Amino acid sequence: MNKFSLKQIAAVAVLAGASVGANATTTDLGTISSSTPTTFTGVIQGAGIGINDIFTFNFEQPNVGSGYDVVNVPLTFSNGNFNTALATMTLVSNDNGIVGDFDDHILQSTVLPSPGNSSDNLGLRWDQPITGPAYINITGVTNGSQGGIYAGAIAAAVVPEPETYAMLLAGLGLMGAVVRRRSRKTS
């Protein structure tokens, strides 16, 4: 006969209860342009529903970094409300584009509690290039009487063009010439 502790029984009960009401979707956002952020939304009907949504994407190359934000969209009306308690956001690279297999690599994760984040908004920044397929995984729970709504955005930071560096160097050269000329006038 197996003996289970009270903690084990409670954990099994919680997991069984959570699996009854859960929402898990996978949405392909396509190619993320470096000129315009890409937005996404999640709408889940029902109170107390667990959220485990995945948004897949590729970046237009080249990029030097990227930013990810998701916010709760509270909505109240006469018959109830929509509200979401966000919990985690994870950035994952997956070389072959298949979610959940052997080549998925977690790049960064935001887990509450963490500085600058709350159950109403999560954000993370990745300061290295991402090449190939990637996805973000968002988890949480609906705590509105009718369900929950959230919205998010993904933005890529582009690699500066060589002309940008040329203009920067030219500007610094001009500033140096002005400073040198002024120092000659005062001495």
Steps between C-alpha positions, in 0.01 A plus 500: 500500500629844407520769765464859384568809706240770540717733284508246214124450513444878501737546204320231300162657581619846390645366174186299427283805564717720281487253213120512493498869408801583284561696182798430275526645152783533249488800266743567214586872479709454183804717432557791739608815314768722650305812398168424673425313824272198466202478734303202628202435729351222705133471597399220738143443608424363845611584853800324651633366168873435480683663208794341316515678163785485248574757228749387234696738275812567293693826485576693187880489493726653618406598856706580808236447765130488572239603754186323619208643698161362602228681701170409659200666333235530775148545368191551717140499383155446657511117490853458638861568416807372317829503690826307473770431758818454296767273651792431261635589157777287351704566185608178326703434185429183304719431201262272309180699565326215685378611843576272793760266355867433573649820358304760701735729697368738764670835441334704774201483730302745711344336804306687767601653729770686307604867488294714263238229442162423652201275440368780275810539280806295410800607296838370398787617281745281308816685393640242259397409145244224452542305180247241395165409653410605854196526723374658820296305751255693719341349810247628749141455612172677428359660812210691347146364534477462119865420424810698409653709222864589445696678227866506412765626261834381362755746362841443340800730525675526165869501417602856411595564137865592424382849406377549856849437636647734237264778609585438867874522431455812285297665778762413761772637273311829460445524875872445558587770245264749668644428846856533370421828324338644815795397716739682261291820519503505882878446532 
